[in-house]
Amino acid sequence: KAAPVKPPTLDDIPELIEIMMNEQGEKSAAATKRIYELCDVGHKHNRVPMVCSGKWDVLTPLAKCLTQESGDGRHLACLALNNLSIPTENKRVMALGPASQEVIGGLCTVIAEDKQESYLCCICLMNLSFLEASITTILQHSPVEDGQKELTPLENPSSLLRVLEKLLTNSPSAPKSGSGKSEGVRWACGLIKNLAKSEENATLIGQTEIPKCVVENIRATTAPPSRWTSNSLEDFSLFVILNLAQWSGSKDALDRSGAVDVVKPIMAEGDLQGLKATMASAFLGAEWSAYPEGGNTAAKSVSELMTNIVEKKGKDGQYAYGVFKLYTASKAYRDLAAAANKADDGEGESNTKVLAVPSAVSLNLQIVSDLVLSAMDDAEGGSKYVPDAMSAEYAVGAVKEMLPAILQAGEPARKSLQTEKACGEISQMLLTYSDISGTSPEAKVTAKEAADKITEAAGLARPVLEISHDLWTQYRKREGQPLDQFISQERGIEVDESGPLDFLPCANSDSSCVIL
């Protein structure tokens, strides 16, 4: 009876690498199997040392095995690379390190040759693409023969971009669920979902047939959105539409594919798919009447998402923190407000009323003022969450679009010192924002226009503005931010101990010394 084969250890790696690099067929496949066993579910603790310790290069031989004709070796190499691509530390080495071109190239070749492991290669690339720093490098993969001139991904039929496009366009309109073909398409859409997160990548994807294919995936499905599971073809396809709809360079391709009419009916679902459909519809310019319940659901779900992102939390059963960017949610809110404003006919209350609830208005003010504080070196008490410039720009846009409801006068009309203070402080904050470096020319104009309208409104009580200002002030108090940062200095100079009178011989500010 043969002695049982002892399980491999990390010390066996040099010998296994030697066999994988120099042998073919069964010998190489057997060595690859041992490498796979070292990083399988029972040996998760080996995954980081195998890639990051610097002792061995297991990536180059695994990538070489992907190009073998032997199905076994190729399959095992795919499984091993998948397992190794899970830890965050490994993603950087695999996608951006010395062996990255071999790894990405090998995975891309298997997909291009439509081998049965192609879906495993899509999953591996998707795992790597969760590292956002890697997504440009991955989509720029465009191999040429030695000595040939370089080609852009769009020019090169062998680029990952064109390989993924071919996988989607060559697939039957409804591949049998669970078949190798349907799994390839599904995980390719999962990979594209991640790759489409950057504007540069989305613009490239927008110049292919991919947008048309993902819209078709949604159009062709027979499953109702309430039945779409996480990581299903429909879930991924709607995410791709959402990510592409954000950027002008890829939005046009969705428009040509009739995306808005496919996405609008999904809004009524509520839950995660309804939220994604709502934001995609906002980006694609859906008219205000298309939003269910007069836009109430849209306003609530998107403002809740913005709040959760700023507070660094997810929503149970729907999304984890980090799935959505603040600039996605704040742009959706701005576009919803623009659609509501556009639908106003001048009669009665503004449609923007459902969006201009004080908590949401205050949140938009907070996003802008937190950016302003982070840009002003001398300001104390910055926020825990520093928004990006795009989010602040969209928040300013949302405030401007909601002004018809924000500035609605109270009944009966009356004067209000509170409104006067709110108008002065908010308009000053918007003007300060318009002056900081990094604010785009369009955002400067928007901020100044909004500030002017708010200043003009100072005469009468504006209840929504007052409450929003109060909530914004409470937030700044909680964060320990300076509350005099945006008080206009035009009305005379406030005098206190640190002001013009600080030369007075006041030995101790806690004494009974009085500053007049």
ZADRENZA-515770 format. One record per residue (C-alpha): residue in one letter; x, y, z. Coordinates in steps of 0.1 Angstrom, whole numbers. Each point is the difference from the previous one (the first is absolute). Layout:
BEGIN
{code=A, X=X, Y=Y, Z=Z}
...
***
This chain:
BEGIN
{code=K, X=0, Y=0, Z=0}
{code=A, X=14, Y=34, Z=-10}
{code=A, X=10, Y=23, Z=28}
{code=P, X=-26, Y=29, Z=5}
{code=V, X=12, Y=32, Z=-17}
{code=K, X=9, Y=25, Z=27}
{code=P, X=-17, Y=33, Z=-3}
{code=P, X=22, Y=28, Z=-15}
{code=T, X=16, Y=27, Z=21}
{code=L, X=13, Y=35, Z=-8}
{code=D, X=35, Y=-15, Z=0}
{code=D, X=-9, Y=-21, Z=-31}
{code=I, X=-8, Y=31, Z=-21}
{code=P, X=35, Y=4, Z=-16}
{code=E, X=-1, Y=-36, Z=-13}
{code=L, X=-36, Y=4, Z=-12}
{code=I, X=9, Y=32, Z=-19}
{code=E, X=29, Y=-18, Z=-16}
{code=I, X=-23, Y=-28, Z=-13}
{code=M, X=-27, Y=25, Z=-12}
{code=M, X=25, Y=20, Z=-20}
{code=N, X=19, Y=-28, Z=-16}
{code=E, X=-24, Y=-30, Z=-3}
{code=Q, X=-32, Y=-4, Z=-21}
{code=G, X=-31, Y=-21, Z=3}
{code=E, X=-7, Y=-21, Z=30}
{code=K, X=31, Y=8, Z=19}
{code=S, X=-6, Y=37, Z=-2}
{code=A, X=-37, Y=-4, Z=8}
{code=A, X=9, Y=-21, Z=31}
{code=A, X=23, Y=28, Z=12}
{code=T, X=-27, Y=26, Z=-7}
{code=K, X=-25, Y=-21, Z=20}
{code=R, X=24, Y=1, Z=30}
{code=I, X=3, Y=38, Z=-3}
{code=Y, X=-38, Y=2, Z=-1}
{code=E, X=-3, Y=-22, Z=31}
{code=L, X=24, Y=24, Z=19}
{code=C, X=-25, Y=28, Z=-4}
{code=D, X=-34, Y=-18, Z=0}
{code=V, X=-28, Y=7, Z=24}
{code=G, X=17, Y=-20, Z=28}
{code=H, X=33, Y=20, Z=-4}
{code=K, X=-12, Y=36, Z=-3}
{code=H, X=29, Y=10, Z=23}
{code=N, X=25, Y=-9, Z=-27}
{code=R, X=-15, Y=24, Z=-26}
{code=V, X=18, Y=32, Z=10}
{code=P, X=34, Y=-15, Z=7}
{code=M, X=-1, Y=-19, Z=-34}
{code=V, X=-3, Y=33, Z=-19}
{code=C, X=14, Y=27, Z=23}
{code=S, X=29, Y=-15, Z=20}
{code=G, X=24, Y=6, Z=-29}
{code=K, X=14, Y=-35, Z=5}
{code=W, X=-15, Y=-15, Z=-32}
{code=D, X=-16, Y=11, Z=-32}
{code=V, X=-30, Y=-24, Z=-3}
{code=L, X=-19, Y=24, Z=-24}
{code=T, X=23, Y=-3, Z=-31}
{code=P, X=-3, Y=-39, Z=-1}
{code=L, X=-37, Y=1, Z=7}
{code=A, X=-5, Y=25, Z=-28}
{code=K, X=21, Y=-22, Z=-23}
{code=C, X=-22, Y=-30, Z=9}
{code=L, X=-30, Y=20, Z=-13}
{code=T, X=13, Y=-2, Z=-35}
{code=Q, X=4, Y=-38, Z=1}
{code=E, X=-21, Y=-22, Z=-22}
{code=S, X=-5, Y=-24, Z=29}
{code=G, X=-34, Y=6, Z=14}
{code=D, X=9, Y=-12, Z=35}
{code=G, X=30, Y=22, Z=5}
{code=R, X=-18, Y=30, Z=-13}
{code=H, X=-30, Y=-6, Z=22}
{code=L, X=21, Y=-4, Z=31}
{code=A, X=20, Y=31, Z=-8}
{code=C, X=-33, Y=19, Z=-3}
{code=L, X=-12, Y=-13, Z=34}
{code=A, X=33, Y=9, Z=17}
{code=L, X=1, Y=35, Z=-15}
{code=N, X=-36, Y=5, Z=11}
{code=N, X=8, Y=-9, Z=36}
{code=L, X=32, Y=21, Z=0}
{code=S, X=-19, Y=31, Z=-14}
{code=I, X=-23, Y=2, Z=30}
{code=P, X=22, Y=17, Z=27}
{code=T, X=3, Y=37, Z=-4}
{code=E, X=38, Y=-1, Z=4}
{code=N, X=3, Y=-24, Z=-29}
{code=K, X=-22, Y=20, Z=-24}
{code=R, X=26, Y=28, Z=-2}
{code=V, X=29, Y=-25, Z=-8}
{code=M, X=-21, Y=-20, Z=-25}
{code=A, X=-15, Y=30, Z=-18}
{code=L, X=28, Y=25, Z=2}
{code=G, X=32, Y=-19, Z=9}
{code=P, X=28, Y=-15, Z=-21}
{code=A, X=-20, Y=-30, Z=-12}
{code=S, X=-32, Y=20, Z=-7}
{code=Q, X=2, Y=0, Z=-38}
{code=E, X=5, Y=-38, Z=0}
{code=V, X=-29, Y=-5, Z=24}
{code=I, X=-25, Y=24, Z=-18}
{code=G, X=13, Y=-12, Z=-34}
{code=G, X=-5, Y=-37, Z=9}
{code=L, X=-35, Y=5, Z=13}
{code=C, X=-9, Y=21, Z=-30}
{code=T, X=13, Y=-27, Z=-24}
{code=V, X=-22, Y=-27, Z=16}
{code=I, X=-31, Y=23, Z=-4}
{code=A, X=10, Y=8, Z=-36}
{code=E, X=3, Y=-37, Z=-9}
{code=D, X=-34, Y=-6, Z=16}
{code=K, X=13, Y=-29, Z=20}
{code=Q, X=-23, Y=-15, Z=26}
{code=E, X=20, Y=17, Z=28}
{code=S, X=-7, Y=34, Z=-15}
{code=Y, X=-26, Y=8, Z=27}
{code=L, X=27, Y=-8, Z=27}
{code=C, X=23, Y=25, Z=-16}
{code=C, X=-28, Y=26, Z=0}
{code=I, X=-5, Y=-6, Z=37}
{code=C, X=37, Y=3, Z=7}
{code=L, X=3, Y=33, Z=-19}
{code=M, X=-32, Y=12, Z=18}
{code=N, X=17, Y=-9, Z=34}
{code=L, X=30, Y=21, Z=-10}
{code=S, X=-21, Y=29, Z=-12}
{code=F, X=-14, Y=5, Z=35}
{code=L, X=33, Y=18, Z=5}
{code=E, X=-10, Y=33, Z=-16}
{code=A, X=36, Y=10, Z=-6}
{code=S, X=2, Y=-29, Z=-24}
{code=I, X=-30, Y=6, Z=-23}
{code=T, X=17, Y=22, Z=-25}
{code=T, X=30, Y=-24, Z=-3}
{code=I, X=-23, Y=-30, Z=-5}
{code=L, X=-22, Y=17, Z=-27}
{code=Q, X=31, Y=14, Z=-18}
{code=H, X=13, Y=-35, Z=-6}
{code=S, X=8, Y=0, Z=-38}
{code=P, X=26, Y=-26, Z=-9}
{code=V, X=20, Y=1, Z=-33}
{code=E, X=27, Y=-23, Z=-14}
{code=D, X=36, Y=10, Z=8}
{code=G, X=12, Y=28, Z=-24}
{code=Q, X=-35, Y=10, Z=-10}
{code=K, X=-13, Y=35, Z=6}
{code=E, X=-22, Y=5, Z=31}
{code=L, X=-37, Y=0, Z=-5}
{code=T, X=-27, Y=17, Z=21}
{code=P, X=-26, Y=-24, Z=16}
{code=L, X=-26, Y=12, Z=-26}
{code=E, X=24, Y=-7, Z=-30}
{code=N, X=11, Y=-34, Z=12}
{code=P, X=-23, Y=-30, Z=-4}
{code=S, X=21, Y=-19, Z=26}
{code=S, X=-5, Y=27, Z=27}
{code=L, X=-20, Y=-10, Z=31}
{code=L, X=-26, Y=26, Z=-10}
{code=R, X=-6, Y=-15, Z=-34}
{code=V, X=2, Y=-36, Z=14}
{code=L, X=-27, Y=8, Z=25}
{code=E, X=-21, Y=17, Z=-27}
{code=K, X=3, Y=-31, Z=-22}
{code=L, X=-10, Y=-23, Z=29}
{code=L, X=-32, Y=21, Z=6}
{code=T, X=-9, Y=5, Z=-37}
{code=N, X=6, Y=-36, Z=-10}
{code=S, X=-21, Y=-14, Z=28}
{code=P, X=-35, Y=-13, Z=-9}
{code=S, X=-27, Y=25, Z=11}
{code=A, X=-11, Y=-24, Z=28}
{code=P, X=28, Y=-25, Z=7}
{code=K, X=-11, Y=-30, Z=21}
{code=S, X=3, Y=10, Z=36}
{code=G, X=29, Y=-16, Z=17}
{code=S, X=17, Y=-10, Z=-33}
{code=G, X=37, Y=10, Z=-5}
{code=K, X=-11, Y=26, Z=-25}
{code=S, X=-25, Y=17, Z=24}
{code=E, X=25, Y=-1, Z=28}
{code=G, X=26, Y=17, Z=-22}
{code=V, X=-24, Y=28, Z=-9}
{code=R, X=-12, Y=4, Z=36}
{code=W, X=35, Y=4, Z=15}
{code=A, X=12, Y=21, Z=-29}
{code=C, X=-28, Y=24, Z=9}
{code=G, X=12, Y=-1, Z=36}
{code=L, X=35, Y=9, Z=-11}
{code=I, X=-13, Y=28, Z=-23}
{code=K, X=-21, Y=13, Z=30}
{code=N, X=32, Y=7, Z=19}
{code=L, X=20, Y=12, Z=-30}
{code=A, X=-27, Y=26, Z=-9}
{code=K, X=5, Y=18, Z=33}
{code=S, X=26, Y=25, Z=-14}
{code=E, X=-9, Y=26, Z=-26}
{code=E, X=29, Y=-9, Z=-22}
{code=N, X=-10, Y=-37, Z=-2}
{code=A, X=-37, Y=8, Z=-4}
{code=T, X=8, Y=22, Z=-30}
{code=L, X=19, Y=-30, Z=-16}
{code=I, X=-28, Y=-24, Z=7}
{code=G, X=-25, Y=25, Z=-14}
{code=Q, X=17, Y=-3, Z=-34}
{code=T, X=-7, Y=-38, Z=-2}
{code=E, X=-32, Y=-21, Z=-3}
{code=I, X=2, Y=-8, Z=37}
{code=P, X=-27, Y=27, Z=11}
{code=K, X=-24, Y=-15, Z=-26}
{code=C, X=6, Y=-35, Z=13}
{code=V, X=-6, Y=8, Z=37}
{code=V, X=-32, Y=19, Z=-8}
{code=E, X=-11, Y=-31, Z=-20}
{code=N, X=8, Y=-22, Z=30}
{code=I, X=-26, Y=19, Z=20}
{code=R, X=-25, Y=3, Z=-29}
{code=A, X=2, Y=-38, Z=-6}
{code=T, X=-4, Y=-12, Z=35}
{code=T, X=-31, Y=-18, Z=11}
{code=A, X=7, Y=2, Z=37}
{code=P, X=-16, Y=29, Z=19}
{code=P, X=25, Y=23, Z=17}
{code=S, X=-12, Y=-12, Z=35}
{code=R, X=15, Y=-34, Z=-9}
{code=W, X=34, Y=12, Z=-12}
{code=T, X=26, Y=-13, Z=23}
{code=S, X=33, Y=18, Z=9}
{code=N, X=26, Y=-8, Z=-28}
{code=S, X=-27, Y=-11, Z=-25}
{code=L, X=3, Y=10, Z=-36}
{code=E, X=-28, Y=26, Z=5}
{code=D, X=15, Y=14, Z=32}
{code=F, X=34, Y=5, Z=-17}
{code=S, X=-15, Y=14, Z=-32}
{code=L, X=-20, Y=26, Z=18}
{code=F, X=31, Y=10, Z=20}
{code=V, X=19, Y=4, Z=-34}
{code=I, X=-28, Y=22, Z=-12}
{code=L, X=1, Y=21, Z=32}
{code=N, X=38, Y=4, Z=-2}
{code=L, X=0, Y=9, Z=-37}
{code=A, X=-29, Y=24, Z=3}
{code=Q, X=20, Y=23, Z=24}
{code=W, X=25, Y=10, Z=-26}
{code=S, X=-7, Y=21, Z=-31}
{code=G, X=25, Y=-21, Z=-21}
{code=S, X=-21, Y=-32, Z=5}
{code=K, X=-35, Y=14, Z=6}
{code=D, X=-7, Y=6, Z=-37}
{code=A, X=6, Y=-37, Z=-8}
{code=L, X=-27, Y=-9, Z=25}
{code=D, X=-24, Y=26, Z=-14}
{code=R, X=4, Y=-16, Z=-35}
{code=S, X=-8, Y=-34, Z=15}
{code=G, X=-33, Y=13, Z=16}
{code=A, X=13, Y=-6, Z=35}
{code=V, X=-23, Y=24, Z=18}
{code=D, X=-32, Y=-18, Z=-11}
{code=V, X=15, Y=-33, Z=11}
{code=V, X=11, Y=13, Z=34}
{code=K, X=-30, Y=22, Z=9}
{code=P, X=-25, Y=-29, Z=9}
{code=I, X=26, Y=-14, Z=25}
{code=M, X=-3, Y=31, Z=22}
{code=A, X=-33, Y=-12, Z=14}
{code=E, X=18, Y=-31, Z=16}
{code=G, X=15, Y=20, Z=29}
{code=D, X=29, Y=-18, Z=16}
{code=L, X=35, Y=-1, Z=-16}
{code=Q, X=-11, Y=-5, Z=-36}
{code=G, X=-25, Y=28, Z=3}
{code=L, X=26, Y=23, Z=15}
{code=K, X=25, Y=-8, Z=-29}
{code=A, X=-28, Y=5, Z=-25}
{code=T, X=-10, Y=34, Z=16}
{code=M, X=35, Y=13, Z=-2}
{code=A, X=6, Y=-13, Z=-36}
{code=S, X=-34, Y=16, Z=-10}
{code=A, X=11, Y=33, Z=15}
{code=F, X=33, Y=-1, Z=-19}
{code=L, X=-18, Y=-9, Z=-33}
{code=G, X=-23, Y=30, Z=3}
{code=A, X=-33, Y=-18, Z=8}
{code=E, X=-29, Y=25, Z=3}
{code=W, X=-13, Y=7, Z=35}
{code=S, X=-34, Y=-17, Z=-7}
{code=A, X=19, Y=-33, Z=-4}
{code=Y, X=9, Y=-2, Z=37}
{code=P, X=-25, Y=-20, Z=21}
{code=E, X=-20, Y=16, Z=28}
{code=G, X=7, Y=35, Z=-13}
{code=G, X=38, Y=-4, Z=6}
{code=N, X=-4, Y=-7, Z=37}
{code=T, X=17, Y=-35, Z=-1}
{code=A, X=29, Y=14, Z=-22}
{code=A, X=6, Y=29, Z=23}
{code=K, X=0, Y=-21, Z=32}
{code=S, X=22, Y=-29, Z=-13}
{code=V, X=26, Y=22, Z=-16}
{code=S, X=3, Y=25, Z=30}
{code=E, X=2, Y=-31, Z=23}
{code=L, X=28, Y=-13, Z=-22}
{code=M, X=19, Y=33, Z=2}
{code=T, X=-4, Y=1, Z=38}
{code=N, X=13, Y=-36, Z=3}
{code=I, X=30, Y=7, Z=-22}
{code=V, X=9, Y=31, Z=21}
{code=E, X=-5, Y=-20, Z=32}
{code=K, X=21, Y=-28, Z=-15}
{code=K, X=-27, Y=-27, Z=3}
{code=G, X=-20, Y=-23, Z=-22}
{code=K, X=-37, Y=-11, Z=1}
{code=D, X=-8, Y=-34, Z=13}
{code=G, X=-11, Y=-24, Z=-27}
{code=Q, X=7, Y=25, Z=-28}
{code=Y, X=35, Y=14, Z=-3}
{code=A, X=33, Y=1, Z=20}
{code=Y, X=19, Y=32, Z=6}
{code=G, X=23, Y=7, Z=-30}
{code=V, X=-23, Y=-15, Z=-27}
{code=F, X=-12, Y=35, Z=-10}
{code=K, X=21, Y=32, Z=-2}
{code=L, X=-12, Y=33, Z=14}
{code=Y, X=4, Y=16, Z=-34}
{code=T, X=-24, Y=-25, Z=-15}
{code=A, X=-27, Y=6, Z=27}
{code=S, X=4, Y=38, Z=0}
{code=K, X=-1, Y=2, Z=-38}
{code=A, X=-32, Y=-21, Z=0}
{code=Y, X=-15, Y=24, Z=26}
{code=R, X=10, Y=30, Z=-21}
{code=D, X=-15, Y=-16, Z=-31}
{code=L, X=-32, Y=-9, Z=18}
{code=A, X=-3, Y=36, Z=12}
{code=A, X=6, Y=12, Z=-36}
{code=A, X=-28, Y=-23, Z=-13}
{code=A, X=-24, Y=12, Z=27}
{code=N, X=8, Y=37, Z=-6}
{code=K, X=-4, Y=-4, Z=-38}
{code=A, X=-34, Y=-15, Z=5}
{code=D, X=-12, Y=30, Z=20}
{code=D, X=-27, Y=21, Z=-18}
{code=G, X=1, Y=30, Z=23}
{code=E, X=-34, Y=-10, Z=15}
{code=G, X=-3, Y=-11, Z=37}
{code=E, X=29, Y=-16, Z=19}
{code=S, X=32, Y=-10, Z=-17}
{code=N, X=7, Y=-37, Z=-9}
{code=T, X=33, Y=4, Z=18}
{code=K, X=-18, Y=0, Z=33}
{code=V, X=3, Y=-38, Z=4}
{code=L, X=38, Y=4, Z=-4}
{code=A, X=4, Y=32, Z=21}
{code=V, X=-6, Y=-16, Z=34}
{code=P, X=21, Y=18, Z=26}
{code=S, X=22, Y=-31, Z=8}
{code=A, X=9, Y=-4, Z=-37}
{code=V, X=6, Y=37, Z=-6}
{code=S, X=22, Y=1, Z=32}
{code=L, X=19, Y=-31, Z=-13}
{code=N, X=8, Y=18, Z=-33}
{code=L, X=12, Y=31, Z=19}
{code=Q, X=21, Y=-22, Z=22}
{code=I, X=17, Y=-17, Z=-30}
{code=V, X=9, Y=35, Z=-14}
{code=S, X=11, Y=15, Z=33}
{code=D, X=21, Y=-31, Z=9}
{code=L, X=19, Y=4, Z=-33}
{code=V, X=5, Y=37, Z=6}
{code=L, X=14, Y=-6, Z=35}
{code=S, X=24, Y=-27, Z=-13}
{code=A, X=12, Y=25, Z=-27}
{code=M, X=6, Y=27, Z=26}
{code=D, X=33, Y=-8, Z=18}
{code=D, X=-7, Y=22, Z=30}
{code=A, X=-35, Y=-15, Z=7}
{code=E, X=-3, Y=-21, Z=31}
{code=G, X=-22, Y=-30, Z=5}
{code=G, X=-1, Y=-16, Z=-34}
{code=S, X=-26, Y=-27, Z=-7}
{code=K, X=6, Y=-38, Z=5}
{code=Y, X=-12, Y=-3, Z=-36}
{code=V, X=17, Y=23, Z=-25}
{code=P, X=-21, Y=1, Z=-32}
{code=D, X=16, Y=1, Z=-34}
{code=A, X=-3, Y=30, Z=-23}
{code=M, X=-26, Y=-16, Z=-23}
{code=S, X=-23, Y=-8, Z=29}
{code=A, X=1, Y=36, Z=12}
{code=E, X=-7, Y=13, Z=-35}
{code=Y, X=-31, Y=-23, Z=-3}
{code=A, X=-11, Y=10, Z=35}
{code=V, X=1, Y=37, Z=-10}
{code=G, X=-19, Y=-9, Z=-31}
{code=A, X=-27, Y=-18, Z=20}
{code=V, X=-4, Y=30, Z=24}
{code=K, X=-4, Y=24, Z=-30}
{code=E, X=-26, Y=-23, Z=-17}
{code=M, X=-20, Y=-3, Z=33}
{code=L, X=-1, Y=37, Z=7}
{code=P, X=-37, Y=4, Z=-10}
{code=A, X=-9, Y=-23, Z=29}
{code=I, X=28, Y=11, Z=24}
{code=L, X=-9, Y=37, Z=-3}
{code=Q, X=-38, Y=-5, Z=1}
{code=A, X=-13, Y=28, Z=24}
{code=G, X=-19, Y=-10, Z=31}
{code=E, X=-37, Y=6, Z=5}
{code=P, X=-9, Y=27, Z=10}
{code=A, X=29, Y=20, Z=-14}
{code=R, X=22, Y=15, Z=28}
{code=K, X=35, Y=13, Z=6}
{code=S, X=25, Y=-24, Z=17}
{code=L, X=34, Y=7, Z=15}
{code=Q, X=7, Y=-37, Z=-2}
{code=T, X=-6, Y=-1, Z=-37}
{code=E, X=22, Y=31, Z=-4}
{code=K, X=28, Y=-17, Z=19}
{code=A, X=-4, Y=-33, Z=-20}
{code=C, X=0, Y=19, Z=-34}
{code=G, X=31, Y=19, Z=10}
{code=E, X=20, Y=-30, Z=12}
{code=I, X=-10, Y=-24, Z=-28}
{code=S, X=6, Y=25, Z=-28}
{code=Q, X=34, Y=9, Z=15}
{code=M, X=9, Y=-37, Z=2}
{code=L, X=-10, Y=-5, Z=-37}
{code=L, X=21, Y=31, Z=-10}
{code=T, X=30, Y=-13, Z=20}
{code=Y, X=-4, Y=-34, Z=-19}
{code=S, X=0, Y=19, Z=-33}
{code=D, X=34, Y=15, Z=9}
{code=I, X=19, Y=-31, Z=11}
{code=S, X=25, Y=-15, Z=-25}
{code=G, X=-13, Y=-31, Z=-18}
{code=T, X=-36, Y=13, Z=-4}
{code=S, X=-9, Y=-4, Z=-36}
{code=P, X=-12, Y=31, Z=-20}
{code=E, X=-35, Y=-15, Z=-3}
{code=A, X=-2, Y=-6, Z=38}
{code=K, X=12, Y=36, Z=7}
{code=V, X=-29, Y=13, Z=-21}
{code=T, X=-25, Y=-23, Z=16}
{code=A, X=12, Y=9, Z=35}
{code=K, X=-1, Y=37, Z=-7}
{code=E, X=-35, Y=-2, Z=-15}
{code=A, X=-13, Y=-20, Z=30}
{code=A, X=17, Y=25, Z=24}
{code=D, X=-17, Y=30, Z=-17}
{code=K, X=-34, Y=-16, Z=1}
{code=I, X=4, Y=-9, Z=37}
{code=T, X=12, Y=35, Z=8}
{code=E, X=-30, Y=15, Z=-17}
{code=A, X=-23, Y=-22, Z=20}
{code=A, X=11, Y=14, Z=34}
{code=G, X=-31, Y=23, Z=5}
{code=L, X=-26, Y=-25, Z=10}
{code=A, X=-1, Y=-32, Z=21}
{code=R, X=9, Y=-31, Z=-20}
{code=P, X=-7, Y=-30, Z=23}
{code=V, X=17, Y=-27, Z=-21}
{code=L, X=32, Y=21, Z=-2}
{code=E, X=-1, Y=8, Z=37}
{code=I, X=-4, Y=-37, Z=11}
{code=S, X=27, Y=-11, Z=-25}
{code=H, X=24, Y=26, Z=13}
{code=D, X=-7, Y=-10, Z=35}
{code=L, X=8, Y=-37, Z=-8}
{code=W, X=31, Y=10, Z=-18}
{code=T, X=11, Y=21, Z=30}
{code=Q, X=-7, Y=-29, Z=24}
{code=Y, X=22, Y=-23, Z=-22}
{code=R, X=29, Y=25, Z=1}
{code=K, X=-3, Y=4, Z=38}
{code=R, X=1, Y=-38, Z=4}
{code=E, X=31, Y=-2, Z=-22}
{code=G, X=17, Y=28, Z=20}
{code=Q, X=2, Y=23, Z=-31}
{code=P, X=3, Y=38, Z=3}
{code=L, X=-35, Y=14, Z=-1}
{code=D, X=11, Y=35, Z=-11}
{code=Q, X=18, Y=-13, Z=-31}
{code=F, X=-28, Y=12, Z=-24}
{code=I, X=-14, Y=30, Z=19}
{code=S, X=3, Y=29, Z=-25}
{code=Q, X=24, Y=26, Z=13}
{code=E, X=-17, Y=29, Z=-19}
{code=R, X=-23, Y=10, Z=29}
{code=G, X=28, Y=12, Z=22}
{code=I, X=27, Y=-17, Z=20}
{code=E, X=-8, Y=-24, Z=29}
{code=V, X=22, Y=9, Z=29}
{code=D, X=12, Y=-26, Z=25}
{code=E, X=31, Y=-9, Z=18}
{code=S, X=19, Y=-13, Z=-30}
{code=G, X=-12, Y=30, Z=-21}
{code=P, X=12, Y=36, Z=-2}
{code=L, X=0, Y=4, Z=38}
{code=D, X=24, Y=-28, Z=8}
{code=F, X=27, Y=25, Z=8}
{code=L, X=-19, Y=9, Z=33}
{code=P, X=19, Y=-11, Z=31}
{code=C, X=-24, Y=-28, Z=7}
{code=A, X=21, Y=-24, Z=20}
{code=N, X=-24, Y=-29, Z=1}
{code=S, X=-30, Y=-5, Z=-22}
{code=D, X=-17, Y=-19, Z=28}
{code=S, X=2, Y=29, Z=23}
{code=S, X=-28, Y=25, Z=5}
{code=C, X=17, Y=23, Z=-25}
{code=V, X=-26, Y=14, Z=-23}
{code=I, X=6, Y=7, Z=-37}
{code=L, X=-24, Y=26, Z=-13}
***
